């Protein structure tokens, strides 16, 4: 089995309410005008990459519960290769209820404890295939990341890592050692400020460039920033239409960047252009991967004047 990108990480079942007249309050019941049940977490990245024609190996874990099986069927429908996944004869529920309102979102989530050693599963899956790039969807602890990166290097693969806005980002940690293991770090602007302990995006880029080779900061409507070898480049966002749901926009952004970086070996500015288009289109519909573009749709945007 040969892949462009190896993805460790699990699914989430996303239940998203839309058209709420107000934000929910204790003791009151309100009705939305729409609802969608779709895949979240690494499903978004895998789907976005696959629609762009990238060969993806996703080492997911699936339970026998309805939540797992719903997202698994969606993944099969997107032609995602699940040969590295593990199917278990027991529930493995991972559920998020998303409540978008006036451009912001609130979440309530539940996740069963993993019934298997996920790190061991991912390493075993990596050893069963060939791949060019390892993408980590979050900042795992150093002791979890190091063996995965070592295995990727044994395959001659490059490594990228996203971030997650979790409480420990604001705490002193071994970020420098962790980021020193990867080739590309792709946080959003808030995460970049927290990890770097700075107060401006450009200052954050300068600090993070001391720790890793390439830093790509997702800055929403401000586009993206690239920092490498001491130089900072800004790539403007695209206006794909009104933002309906920003869930998963960063994952779609990552997919566009990796298309250029891994598959095409394109200049970093062009990779970020791909990323901005993919992230910009993703927010125009409800659900993280619902509006993730195909390669043909990406090319159509690239062909527009000024692209």
DAZI-V20699 format. One line per field, one symbol per residue. burial: 1 if it has 24 or more other C-alpha atoms within 12 Angstrom, else 0. A space follows every 50 residues. Layout:
burial=???
This chain:
burial=00111111111111111100000000000000000111111111111111 11111111111110001111110110011111111100000111111111 00001000000001000010111011001111111111110000110110 11001011111111000010000010011111111111111111111000 11111111111111111111101111110001111111010011111111 11111111111110000111111111111111111111111111100100 1000000
